[in-house]
Every structure is written in C-alpha cells, then in structure tokens.
Amino acid sequence: MSPALQIIFYEDKNFQGRSYESSGDCDDMSSHLSRCNSFKVEYGFFIVYDRPNFMGNQYFIRRGDYGDHMSTMGLSGGIRSCRMIPLYRGAYRMRIYERENFGGQMYELMDDCENIMDRYHMSDCMSCHVMDGHWMMYEQPFYRGRMMYLRPGEYRSFKEMGYGGMRFMSMRRITDMM
C-alpha cells in the first residue's frame, strides 16, 4: 500500500507560521490560512493555482520542499487553491485537435510529445479529448512555459476555458516516473 497523498501549506516563507495539511483538493486556501507562501509535498502530485477555485496560473508540483521559490515559480501572490492529481497506472490516450470543437487535423497520443510542430507539423492545438490518464499541456516545446492540467474528459475550446492567448506545443503524461 502506498502512502497517502499529502501537501502541507505554510503562511510564511521557509515553512514558518500557521500550517494546513491536505490530502485532496482545496478550492480556497483563505478558509484555512490568511496566505500561503511555502509548502511541502510529502507524497504525490498536485497542481497549485494563484487564484481561488482552481483558476489562474497553474503549477505542477511533486514531492519536495518549496520554502522560498514562490516568486521564481510565478506565484508572487501566493497559492490560492490546489488540486490533488490521483495516482494512475493504466494506459494513456489523448486526441489533440488543431481547431476548437474537435475540428481540423486530429492526432492521437499515447506517450509524451515534446513538440507537436516537429512530430505532427501542427501549428496549433485548440481542443482535445483525454480518454485515459492525466496529462499536462505546455505552451512551449520541451515542456516549458505556462501549463494546463487535463484529466479525462472533453475540452472543446481552450479559448473558452481562459487560454485564448496561449498555444499549446507539448504534452506530457503524469506518471509516477516523472
């Protein structure tokens, strides 16, 4: 049996001040702490957000201590919400589409793609359908830049989801080997 997923948030930098432990989703950190400026991931993977209700910029985090890295991560305003990524050991499958509403060219992925332009000659990805697994999409090739977490489901329009100015150029499976 694997350990429980767990993250511990602290009000101040370097694990100081009041703390809040979580093993799941938290849609509004202000209900537990006045602010969140450092955290430790004891086990598992999480997505942290700079706005409440799983909104704003997203950051994928894994086991480790994050005592004074908030500004380098782009979280100068602190963490406002977090989502636990369930451990998954099955197959991975996602279809990416060139246009909104599953239009244009379609390609199916079952493994990581470090550059959709090089692999598929696809200049844009505007919708997708995640059939299996949990994925991260990145705005730049080689898993760089802003990111978006995707769990199984249909994503008909990244623009309507608030990602209108972004182009997603690489995709990575979230596995226990990351």
Backbone as ProteinMPNN parsed JSONL, in Angstrom:
{"seq_chain_A": "MSPALQIIFYEDKNFQGRSYESSGDCDDMSSHLSRCNSFKVEYGFFIVYDRPNFMGNQYFIRRGDYGDHMSTMGLSGGIRSCRMIPLYRGAYRMRIYERENFGGQMYELMDDCENIMDRYHMSDCMSCHVMDGHWMMYEQPFYRGRMMYLRPGEYRSFKEMGYGGMRFMSMRRITDMM", "coords_chain_A": {"N_chain_A": [[0.842, -1.183, 0.0], [0.597, 2.202, -0.884], [1.816, 5.36, 0.445], [-0.375, 7.947, 1.741], [-1.5, 10.637, -0.327], [-0.192, 13.832, 0.23], [0.028, 17.242, 1.18], [1.507, 20.058, 2.682], [0.777, 23.244, 3.7], [2.086, 26.5, 4.406], [1.864, 29.631, 6.109], [3.927, 31.524, 5.949], [7.184, 32.176, 4.408], [9.693, 29.615, 4.085], [8.547, 27.554, 5.63], [7.279, 28.558, 7.904], [5.081, 29.984, 10.389], [1.468, 29.585, 10.664], [0.05, 26.384, 9.736], [-1.416, 24.188, 7.259], [-2.659, 21.056, 6.489], [-3.272, 18.877, 3.752], [-4.877, 16.31, 1.884], [-6.153, 16.286, -0.427], [-8.272, 18.095, -2.718], [-8.397, 21.675, -2.523], [-10.34, 24.35, -2.717], [-10.245, 27.014, -1.936], [-7.836, 28.557, -0.351], [-7.895, 30.538, 1.574], [-9.771, 29.921, 3.455], [-8.481, 28.402, 5.268], [-5.905, 29.424, 5.794], [-4.418, 32.672, 6.2], [-2.724, 33.445, 4.191], [-0.543, 31.855, 1.779], [2.689, 30.962, 1.56], [4.719, 29.102, 1.417], [5.381, 25.565, 1.027], [5.196, 21.975, 1.475], [5.474, 18.965, -0.237], [4.638, 15.904, 0.679], [4.029, 13.441, -0.417], [3.097, 12.317, -3.629], [1.411, 14.058, -6.395], [0.505, 17.393, -7.217], [-1.492, 20.159, -8.364], [-1.033, 23.549, -8.138], [-2.622, 26.71, -7.782], [-2.779, 30.209, -8.581], [-5.036, 31.602, -8.008], [-8.275, 31.521, -6.363], [-10.599, 28.692, -6.465], [-9.507, 26.938, -8.382], [-8.441, 28.424, -10.483], [-6.661, 30.682, -12.68], [-3.07, 30.944, -13.069], [-1.4, 27.84, -13.371], [0.545, 25.381, -11.643], [2.521, 22.59, -11.715], [3.407, 20.379, -9.207], [5.577, 18.254, -7.353], [6.775, 15.724, -5.058], [8.64, 17.275, -2.506], [10.304, 20.133, -1.006], [9.21, 23.429, -0.834], [10.218, 26.138, 0.004], [11.058, 28.805, -0.437], [10.545, 29.564, -3.039], [8.521, 30.779, -4.344], [8.287, 33.232, -5.862], [10.005, 32.696, -8.01], [8.623, 30.685, -9.213], [6.543, 32.063, -10.201], [4.534, 32.646, -8.511], [4.089, 34.975, -6.934], [2.04, 36.175, -5.555], [1.237, 34.2, -3.907], [-0.26, 30.983, -3.071], [-3.537, 30.095, -3.902], [-5.388, 28.073, -4.308], [-5.577, 24.446, -4.585], [-5.148, 21.326, -6.31], [-5.391, 17.86, -6.082], [-3.668, 15.338, -7.82], [-4.76, 12.328, -8.871], [-3.168, 9.179, -8.305], [-2.231, 7.162, -11.001], [-2.163, 4.278, -12.98], [-2.712, 3.128, -15.414], [-3.368, 2.823, -18.985], [-2.474, 5.467, -21.288], [-4.098, 7.923, -23.158], [-4.86, 10.344, -25.529], [-6.533, 12.623, -27.637], [-5.627, 15.181, -29.782], [-6.595, 18.274, -31.254], [-6.529, 20.461, -34.019], [-8.227, 22.649, -34.214], [-10.94, 24.415, -32.526], [-13.69, 22.711, -30.875], [-13.133, 20.091, -31.671], [-12.196, 20.173, -34.298], [-10.507, 20.305, -37.533], [-7.183, 18.998, -38.163], [-6.502, 15.876, -36.529], [-4.778, 14.143, -33.994], [-3.653, 11.259, -32.303], [-2.362, 10.617, -29.132], [-0.314, 8.539, -27.142], [1.825, 8.652, -25.662], [4.383, 10.862, -24.329], [4.79, 14.08, -25.864], [7.131, 16.101, -27.074], [7.177, 18.207, -28.857], [4.752, 19.402, -30.811], [4.781, 20.565, -33.294], [7.112, 19.628, -34.588], [6.638, 16.837, -34.5], [4.014, 16.378, -35.563], [3.616, 18.347, -37.452], [1.921, 20.381, -36.771], [0.552, 23.449, -36.124], [-0.991, 24.554, -34.164], [-2.96, 23.784, -31.278], [-6.14, 23.483, -30.29], [-8.221, 22.206, -29.028], [-9.083, 19.196, -27.209], [-9.418, 15.689, -26.389], [-9.301, 13.814, -23.637], [-8.919, 10.552, -23.132], [-7.794, 8.547, -21.512], [-5.886, 8.554, -18.527], [-3.87, 11.148, -16.94], [-2.801, 14.36, -17.876], [-0.37, 16.906, -18.741], [-0.322, 19.978, -20.409], [1.761, 22.151, -22.242], [2.788, 25.5, -23.002], [5.011, 25.884, -24.57], [7.456, 24.164, -26.612], [9.147, 21.164, -25.457], [8.199, 20.947, -22.85], [7.904, 23.417, -21.442], [7.184, 26.711, -20.127], [3.95, 28.254, -19.48], [1.364, 26.162, -18.119], [-1.209, 23.589, -18.355], [-3.367, 21.5, -16.624], [-4.885, 18.398, -17.385], [-7.492, 16.187, -16.953], [-9.27, 13.059, -17.484], [-11.67, 13.655, -19.999], [-13.636, 15.883, -22.123], [-12.396, 18.637, -23.867], [-13.422, 21.203, -25.358], [-12.833, 23.836, -26.169], [-10.08, 25.668, -25.696], [-9.828, 28.366, -25.605], [-12.305, 29.287, -24.592], [-11.996, 28.31, -22.074], [-10.35, 30.085, -20.93], [-7.817, 30.249, -21.961], [-7.14, 31.638, -24.264], [-5.054, 33.213, -25.355], [-2.942, 31.516, -25.445], [-0.796, 29.047, -26.941], [-0.635, 25.668, -27.179], [2.091, 23.558, -27.139], [3.451, 21.272, -26.353], [3.037, 18.078, -24.736], [2.639, 16.08, -21.828], [2.521, 12.998, -20.1], [1.247, 12.388, -16.847], [2.895, 10.596, -14.697], [3.988, 8.152, -12.253], [6.646, 8.112, -12.611], [7.642, 10.538, -13.29]], "CA_chain_A": [[0.0, 0.0, 0.0], [1.399, 3.421, -0.972], [1.434, 6.388, 1.411], [-1.443, 8.858, 1.324], [-1.076, 11.893, -0.929], [-0.251, 14.858, 1.25], [0.722, 18.501, 0.999], [1.391, 20.905, 3.863], [0.921, 24.656, 3.348], [2.507, 27.382, 5.495], [1.564, 31.04, 5.839], [5.124, 32.31, 5.656], [8.284, 31.516, 3.717], [10.543, 28.666, 4.816], [7.754, 26.664, 6.491], [7.004, 29.266, 9.152], [3.703, 30.438, 10.578], [0.441, 28.546, 10.759], [0.099, 25.413, 8.633], [-2.636, 23.459, 6.901], [-2.351, 19.817, 5.776], [-4.342, 18.435, 2.87], [-4.627, 15.13, 1.063], [-7.105, 16.374, -1.534], [-8.463, 19.402, -3.332], [-8.764, 22.816, -1.68], [-10.746, 25.37, -3.681], [-9.96, 28.363, -1.451], [-6.883, 28.455, 0.748], [-8.173, 31.547, 2.602], [-10.618, 29.344, 4.505], [-7.586, 27.701, 6.196], [-4.754, 30.265, 6.111], [-4.565, 34.037, 5.685], [-1.914, 33.46, 2.966], [0.289, 30.651, 1.66], [3.94, 31.365, 0.931], [5.628, 27.965, 1.282], [4.677, 24.294, 1.171], [5.949, 20.727, 1.335], [4.725, 17.832, -0.767], [5.159, 14.697, 1.325], [3.867, 12.32, -1.337], [2.127, 12.517, -4.697], [1.47, 15.188, -7.313], [-0.547, 18.38, -7.042], [-1.48, 21.375, -9.156], [-1.374, 24.702, -7.314], [-3.155, 27.818, -8.573], [-2.592, 31.508, -7.952], [-6.355, 32.182, -7.734], [-9.201, 30.537, -5.784], [-11.485, 27.896, -7.324], [-8.738, 26.277, -9.436], [-8.361, 29.379, -11.589], [-5.401, 31.397, -12.802], [-1.905, 30.178, -13.497], [-1.274, 26.51, -12.768], [1.905, 24.899, -11.481], [2.619, 21.18, -11.361], [4.419, 20.172, -8.172], [5.776, 16.878, -6.909], [7.403, 15.602, -3.753], [9.741, 18.19, -2.263], [10.104, 21.293, -0.142], [9.123, 24.67, -1.589], [10.27, 27.102, 1.09], [11.284, 30.191, -0.824], [10.596, 29.548, -4.505], [7.237, 31.255, -4.858], [8.43, 34.234, -6.908], [10.61, 32.083, -9.195], [7.584, 29.878, -9.857], [5.499, 32.95, -10.696], [3.476, 32.689, -7.505], [4.433, 36.048, -6.007], [0.862, 36.452, -4.734], [0.949, 33.025, -3.098], [-1.157, 29.94, -3.56], [-4.926, 30.357, -3.511], [-6.126, 26.805, -4.335], [-4.76, 23.324, -5.066], [-5.875, 20.126, -6.741], [-4.609, 16.634, -6.0], [-3.714, 14.52, -9.031], [-4.805, 10.931, -8.431], [-2.179, 8.256, -8.861], [-2.839, 6.433, -12.114], [-1.197, 3.31, -13.526], [-3.256, 2.488, -16.603], [-2.948, 3.315, -20.297], [-2.634, 6.894, -21.531], [-4.566, 8.178, -24.518], [-5.45, 11.665, -25.713], [-6.619, 13.122, -29.012], [-5.482, 16.63, -29.879], [-7.215, 18.806, -32.462], [-5.997, 21.731, -34.496], [-9.245, 23.699, -34.072], [-11.934, 24.258, -31.466], [-14.78, 21.751, -31.093], [-12.582, 18.885, -32.29], [-12.099, 20.399, -35.739], [-9.181, 20.311, -38.163], [-6.39, 17.781, -38.041], [-6.56, 15.2, -35.237], [-3.727, 13.168, -33.757], [-3.83, 10.536, -31.04], [-1.133, 10.425, -28.381], [-0.301, 7.578, -26.049], [3.056, 8.928, -24.938], [4.72, 12.279, -24.278], [5.123, 14.741, -27.131], [7.908, 17.277, -26.693], [6.987, 19.302, -29.797], [3.732, 18.978, -31.781], [5.145, 21.068, -34.619], [8.069, 18.688, -35.173], [6.088, 15.486, -34.637], [2.795, 16.304, -36.371], [3.523, 19.514, -38.325], [0.69, 21.015, -36.299], [0.96, 24.751, -35.596], [-1.829, 24.952, -33.035], [-3.833, 22.783, -30.661], [-7.175, 24.315, -29.679], [-9.161, 21.369, -28.278], [-8.593, 17.835, -27.047], [-10.243, 14.72, -25.669], [-8.465, 12.908, -22.854], [-9.642, 9.308, -22.902], [-7.184, 7.801, -20.405], [-4.746, 9.137, -17.848], [-3.802, 12.562, -16.579], [-1.811, 14.972, -18.748], [-0.033, 18.322, -18.661], [-0.035, 20.617, -21.689], [2.66, 23.284, -22.044], [2.691, 26.47, -24.09], [6.222, 25.859, -25.38], [8.03, 22.825, -26.782], [10.032, 20.605, -24.431], [7.572, 21.026, -21.527], [8.262, 24.695, -20.826], [6.182, 27.774, -20.163], [2.715, 28.045, -18.714], [0.855, 24.802, -18.277], [-2.606, 23.296, -18.05], [-3.627, 20.116, -16.209], [-6.066, 17.798, -18.01], [-7.9, 14.854, -16.514], [-10.151, 12.515, -18.526], [-12.816, 14.473, -20.358], [-13.595, 16.611, -23.388], [-12.023, 20.039, -23.75], [-13.84, 21.672, -26.677], [-12.277, 25.137, -26.54], [-9.15, 26.203, -24.718], [-10.117, 29.803, -25.529], [-13.426, 29.466, -23.66], [-11.517, 27.941, -20.746], [-9.493, 31.162, -20.459], [-6.473, 30.094, -22.509], [-7.219, 32.137, -25.632], [-3.795, 33.757, -25.834], [-1.881, 30.506, -25.368], [-0.71, 27.955, -27.908], [-0.039, 24.516, -26.511], [3.053, 22.995, -28.069], [3.978, 19.983, -25.907], [2.159, 17.359, -23.822], [3.345, 15.064, -21.032], [1.709, 12.161, -19.218], [1.611, 12.468, -15.436], [3.12, 9.228, -14.241], [4.787, 8.1, -11.033], [8.05, 8.141, -13.014], [8.003, 11.914, -13.7]], "C_chain_A": [[0.887, 1.247, 0.0], [0.927, 4.44, 0.062], [0.331, 7.284, 0.851], [-0.832, 10.103, 0.694], [-1.196, 12.973, 0.137], [0.583, 16.066, 0.873], [0.474, 19.333, 2.253], [1.705, 22.337, 3.438], [1.281, 25.46, 4.595], [2.232, 28.828, 5.113], [2.791, 31.825, 5.38], [6.162, 31.494, 4.895], [9.013, 30.575, 4.666], [9.797, 27.92, 5.921], [7.495, 27.264, 7.876], [5.53, 29.666, 9.201], [2.74, 29.268, 10.679], [0.536, 27.625, 9.552], [-1.259, 24.765, 8.438], [-2.219, 22.245, 6.075], [-3.554, 19.395, 4.944], [-3.918, 17.165, 2.141], [-5.605, 15.108, -0.114], [-7.165, 17.786, -2.089], [-8.812, 20.448, -2.276], [-9.079, 23.968, -2.623], [-10.475, 26.799, -3.231], [-9.104, 28.28, -0.196], [-7.206, 29.42, 1.878], [-9.103, 31.023, 3.695], [-9.773, 28.6, 5.546], [-6.428, 28.569, 6.682], [-4.988, 31.667, 5.554], [-3.776, 34.231, 4.384], [-1.132, 32.144, 2.922], [1.538, 31.021, 0.879], [5.02, 30.295, 0.922], [4.826, 26.687, 1.487], [5.636, 23.137, 1.001], [5.005, 19.683, 0.764], [5.376, 16.584, -0.187], [5.105, 13.5, 0.375], [2.844, 12.701, -2.398], [2.401, 13.746, -5.544], [0.281, 16.087, -7.074], [-0.394, 19.463, -8.104], [-1.851, 22.486, -8.185], [-1.734, 25.852, -8.251], [-2.939, 29.131, -7.836], [-3.901, 32.259, -7.723], [-7.244, 31.114, -7.11], [-9.967, 29.775, -6.865], [-10.78, 27.323, -8.553], [-8.635, 27.141, -10.693], [-6.968, 30.014, -11.597], [-4.285, 30.498, -13.293], [-1.793, 28.891, -12.691], [0.199, 26.117, -12.705], [1.864, 23.458, -11.003], [3.724, 21.042, -10.32], [4.422, 18.709, -7.749], [6.474, 16.893, -5.563], [8.602, 16.542, -3.623], [9.333, 19.319, -1.345], [10.173, 22.552, -1.003], [9.061, 25.822, -0.587], [10.385, 28.545, 0.673], [11.367, 30.313, -2.344], [9.348, 30.16, -5.134], [7.41, 32.253, -6.0], [9.071, 33.641, -8.163], [9.62, 31.191, -9.927], [6.505, 30.761, -10.474], [4.34, 33.083, -9.73], [3.744, 33.779, -6.474], [3.258, 36.43, -5.105], [0.467, 35.278, -3.856], [-0.004, 32.06, -3.77], [-2.553, 30.224, -3.036], [-5.796, 29.102, -3.527], [-5.19, 25.709, -4.832], [-5.654, 22.139, -5.407], [-4.927, 18.945, -6.691], [-4.765, 15.875, -7.326], [-3.704, 13.073, -8.58], [-3.696, 10.101, -9.063], [-2.877, 7.375, -9.887], [-1.795, 5.517, -12.72], [-1.701, 2.602, -14.789], [-2.654, 3.033, -17.89], [-3.196, 4.815, -20.385], [-3.059, 7.077, -22.97], [-5.263, 9.524, -24.568], [-5.46, 11.998, -27.196], [-6.51, 14.638, -28.97], [-5.998, 17.084, -31.239], [-6.669, 20.196, -32.752], [-6.95, 22.898, -34.223], [-10.168, 23.416, -32.878], [-12.991, 23.236, -31.873], [-14.347, 20.544, -31.915], [-12.506, 18.986, -33.809], [-10.665, 20.372, -36.233], [-8.481, 18.976, -38.005], [-6.498, 17.215, -36.625], [-5.414, 14.207, -35.168], [-3.968, 12.534, -32.396], [-2.472, 10.289, -30.404], [-1.332, 9.351, -27.334], [0.987, 7.711, -25.238], [3.326, 10.426, -24.979], [5.041, 12.806, -25.669], [5.837, 16.04, -26.788], [7.748, 18.45, -27.648], [5.979, 18.871, -30.874], [4.042, 19.475, -33.186], [6.097, 20.1, -35.308], [7.429, 17.326, -35.437], [4.933, 15.418, -35.628], [2.669, 17.419, -37.413], [2.233, 20.28, -38.047], [1.082, 22.334, -35.636], [0.131, 25.196, -34.394], [-2.642, 23.77, -32.544], [-4.871, 23.561, -29.869], [-8.256, 23.54, -28.944], [-8.555, 19.977, -28.15], [-9.617, 16.986, -26.315], [-9.281, 13.763, -24.969], [-9.296, 11.673, -22.55], [-9.117, 8.579, -21.669], [-6.002, 8.561, -19.834], [-4.902, 10.61, -17.543], [-2.614, 13.152, -17.309], [-1.544, 16.418, -18.35], [0.226, 18.794, -20.081], [0.776, 21.875, -21.392], [2.607, 24.211, -23.251], [3.92, 26.486, -24.993], [6.688, 24.417, -25.565], [8.92, 22.45, -25.597], [9.554, 20.904, -23.016], [7.975, 22.285, -20.764], [7.085, 25.669, -20.92], [4.975, 27.449, -19.308], [2.129, 26.689, -19.049], [-0.62, 24.708, -17.935], [-2.734, 21.806, -17.751], [-4.917, 19.631, -16.85], [-6.3, 16.414, -17.437], [-8.855, 14.315, -17.569], [-11.395, 13.375, -18.736], [-12.616, 15.14, -21.7], [-13.32, 18.081, -23.117], [-12.236, 20.669, -25.125], [-13.207, 22.984, -27.123], [-11.371, 25.651, -25.433], [-9.397, 27.702, -24.539], [-11.241, 30.069, -24.532], [-13.049, 29.086, -22.233], [-10.591, 29.013, -20.169], [-8.072, 31.097, -20.968], [-6.407, 30.58, -23.947], [-5.915, 32.65, -26.193], [-2.664, 32.753, -25.846], [-1.965, 29.525, -26.525], [-0.028, 26.811, -27.184], [0.822, 23.755, -27.499], [3.686, 21.685, -27.611], [3.041, 19.4, -24.846], [2.956, 16.279, -23.102], [2.344, 14.32, -20.162], [2.173, 12.387, -17.776], [1.675, 11.034, -14.925], [3.94, 9.259, -12.954], [6.283, 8.128, -11.336], [8.517, 9.548, -13.363], [9.153, 12.442, -12.881]], "O_chain_A": [[1.824, 1.34, 0.793], [-0.221, 4.396, 0.505], [0.134, 7.363, -0.362], [0.223, 10.57, 1.124], [-2.188, 13.024, 0.864], [1.681, 15.947, 0.328], [-0.621, 19.32, 2.815], [2.77, 22.608, 2.884], [0.838, 25.144, 5.699], [2.35, 29.208, 3.948], [2.688, 32.694, 4.515], [6.035, 30.278, 4.756], [8.953, 30.724, 5.887], [10.336, 27.683, 7.002], [7.494, 26.556, 8.884], [4.837, 29.681, 8.184], [3.151, 28.111, 10.769], [1.028, 28.011, 8.491], [-2.122, 24.788, 9.315], [-1.511, 22.384, 5.078], [-4.701, 19.534, 5.369], [-2.743, 16.978, 1.824], [-5.853, 14.064, -0.716], [-6.225, 18.569, -1.944], [-9.443, 20.14, -1.265], [-8.176, 24.507, -3.262], [-10.473, 27.711, -4.057], [-9.599, 27.97, 0.888], [-6.84, 29.165, 3.026], [-9.205, 31.634, 4.759], [-10.29, 28.21, 6.593], [-6.013, 28.468, 7.837], [-5.68, 31.829, 4.549], [-4.124, 35.086, 3.569], [-1.073, 31.415, 3.911], [1.47, 31.352, -0.305], [6.133, 30.553, 0.464], [3.731, 26.714, 2.049], [6.734, 23.284, 0.463], [3.873, 19.536, 1.226], [6.513, 16.249, -0.518], [6.005, 12.66, 0.358], [1.836, 13.338, -2.092], [3.448, 14.385, -5.441], [-0.815, 15.62, -6.767], [0.684, 19.659, -8.666], [-2.86, 22.39, -7.486], [-1.218, 25.95, -9.364], [-2.92, 29.161, -6.606], [-3.89, 33.413, -7.294], [-6.999, 29.923, -7.303], [-9.977, 30.17, -8.031], [-11.37, 27.23, -9.629], [-8.731, 26.645, -11.816], [-6.207, 29.89, -10.637], [-4.525, 29.431, -13.859], [-2.058, 28.865, -11.489], [0.992, 26.464, -13.581], [1.235, 23.153, -9.99], [4.839, 21.525, -10.518], [3.398, 18.028, -7.787], [6.731, 17.956, -4.998], [9.46, 16.603, -4.503], [8.171, 19.443, -0.958], [11.092, 22.713, -1.805], [8.003, 26.406, -0.357], [9.865, 29.428, 1.354], [12.174, 31.083, -2.866], [9.155, 30.059, -6.345], [6.733, 32.127, -7.021], [8.72, 34.039, -9.273], [9.76, 30.965, -11.128], [5.641, 30.264, -11.196], [3.276, 33.582, -10.097], [3.639, 33.536, -5.272], [3.463, 36.953, -4.009], [-0.529, 35.349, -3.137], [-0.483, 32.291, -4.88], [-2.73, 30.555, -1.864], [-6.822, 29.053, -2.848], [-4.147, 25.99, -5.423], [-6.75, 21.977, -4.871], [-3.804, 19.012, -7.191], [-5.863, 15.788, -7.876], [-2.735, 12.629, -7.965], [-3.336, 10.308, -10.222], [-3.989, 6.9, -9.656], [-0.661, 5.936, -12.952], [-1.149, 1.572, -15.177], [-1.575, 3.626, -17.888], [-4.02, 5.364, -19.654], [-2.485, 6.489, -23.887], [-6.142, 9.813, -23.757], [-4.513, 11.691, -27.92], [-7.218, 15.298, -28.21], [-5.86, 16.381, -32.24], [-6.391, 20.985, -31.849], [-6.498, 24.025, -34.02], [-10.164, 22.324, -32.31], [-13.164, 22.934, -33.054], [-15.1, 20.042, -32.749], [-12.725, 18.003, -34.517], [-9.724, 20.412, -35.441], [-9.114, 17.953, -37.745], [-6.575, 17.961, -35.649], [-5.111, 13.517, -36.142], [-4.428, 13.189, -31.461], [-1.546, 9.81, -31.059], [-2.392, 9.262, -26.714], [1.21, 6.988, -24.267], [2.573, 11.176, -25.599], [5.504, 12.066, -26.537], [5.222, 16.974, -26.273], [8.13, 19.572, -27.313], [6.311, 18.07, -31.747], [3.611, 18.868, -34.166], [5.915, 19.784, -36.484], [7.658, 16.728, -36.489], [4.874, 14.501, -36.446], [1.706, 17.432, -38.18], [1.557, 20.756, -38.959], [1.864, 22.336, -34.685], [0.52, 26.124, -33.685], [-2.969, 22.865, -33.312], [-4.535, 24.226, -28.889], [-9.12, 24.14, -28.305], [-7.634, 19.618, -28.884], [-10.555, 17.498, -25.703], [-8.55, 13.009, -25.611], [-10.267, 11.742, -21.796], [-9.897, 8.055, -20.874], [-5.211, 9.144, -20.575], [-5.922, 11.229, -17.845], [-1.547, 12.541, -17.367], [-2.372, 17.068, -17.712], [0.897, 18.119, -20.862], [0.515, 22.578, -20.416], [2.406, 23.765, -24.381], [3.867, 27.053, -26.084], [6.352, 23.547, -24.762], [9.379, 23.309, -24.844], [10.355, 21.092, -22.1], [8.341, 22.223, -19.59], [6.139, 25.47, -21.682], [4.977, 26.5, -18.523], [2.368, 26.139, -20.124], [-1.2, 25.602, -17.32], [-2.272, 20.962, -18.519], [-5.92, 20.344, -16.866], [-5.403, 15.571, -17.438], [-9.224, 15.057, -18.48], [-12.074, 13.765, -17.786], [-11.573, 14.992, -22.338], [-13.938, 18.691, -22.244], [-11.33, 20.666, -25.959], [-13.06, 23.225, -28.321], [-11.841, 26.024, -24.358], [-9.197, 28.243, -23.451], [-11.137, 30.982, -23.714], [-13.717, 29.5, -21.285], [-10.101, 28.871, -19.048], [-7.203, 31.811, -20.467], [-5.694, 29.999, -24.765], [-5.681, 32.539, -27.397], [-1.54, 33.092, -26.217], [-3.046, 29.213, -27.023], [1.058, 26.987, -26.631], [0.354, 23.352, -28.564], [4.389, 21.042, -28.391], [2.342, 20.136, -24.15], [3.834, 15.644, -23.687], [1.446, 14.916, -19.567], [3.367, 12.557, -17.525], [0.658, 10.363, -14.749], [4.519, 10.289, -12.611], [7.1, 8.164, -10.416], [9.686, 9.734, -13.701], [9.588, 13.575, -13.085]]}, "name": "protein", "num_of_chains": 1, "seq": "MSPALQIIFYEDKNFQGRSYESSGDCDDMSSHLSRCNSFKVEYGFFIVYDRPNFMGNQYFIRRGDYGDHMSTMGLSGGIRSCRMIPLYRGAYRMRIYERENFGGQMYELMDDCENIMDRYHMSDCMSCHVMDGHWMMYEQPFYRGRMMYLRPGEYRSFKEMGYGGMRFMSMRRITDMM"}
